[in-house]
Amino acid sequence: RGRFETPHGIIETPVFMNVGTLAVIKGAVSSMDLKEIGCQVELSNTYHLHLRPGDDLVRDMGGLHRFMAWPGPILTDSGGFQVFSLTEINRIDDEGVTFRSHIDGSQLRFTPEFSMQIQQNLGADIIMCFDECPIPTDRAVVERAVNRTHDWAVRCRQAHPDDSQQALFGII
């Protein structure tokens, strides 16, 4: 087992990670219920929180911990899963991804640097590098996605402040 220390608590691995996409714990349980059943870390979604309620609002309200009344560690994904799951409404290039919002159709641009800024605003303990997870396809497409993910990880690291309390994780 591994032990991972964060500013909001220790995570013992392997671990069950609750998904709270919009900083809302799914199901009919509260933050305290999750604590009682031993949930050690909660996951929230960068793409969805950027769209609503907005990462600036979450930051201004004291970050995700305060916003969702969760005292334990929080991990935010990078928005990379939406690169995969919303392929019908996005366009990928080496610089980033252009999405058409699933809410109102407006256009938004995610780059590694923008993903880092959103996650910094959200204030999670663990933040993820922006990535491209391709739909299983031919080798050339997968190789391009792996190379792009590597290049984006370098850019995420460059955009991540050296004095940050947030742990930056790469995605494989």
Salt bridges, closest charged atoms under 4 A:
GLU12 OE1 - ARG1 NH2 3.62
GLU12 OE2 - ARG3 NH1 2.63
ASP55 OD1 - HIS50 ND1 2.62
ASP56 OD1 - ARG59 NH1 3.18
ASP60 OD1 - ARG59 NE 3.07
ASP93 OD1 - ARG109 NH2 2.91
ASP94 OD1 - ARG148 NH2 2.81
GLU95 OE1 - ARG155 NH1 3.66
GLU113 OE1 - ARG155 NH2 2.75
ASP125 OD1 - HIS8 ND1 2.68
ASP125 OD2 - HIS65 NE2 2.91
GLU132 OE1 - ARG148 NH1 2.83
GLU143 OE2 - ARG139 NE 2.69
ASP151 OD1 - HIS150 ND1 3.43
ASP162 OD1 - ARG157 NH2 2.99
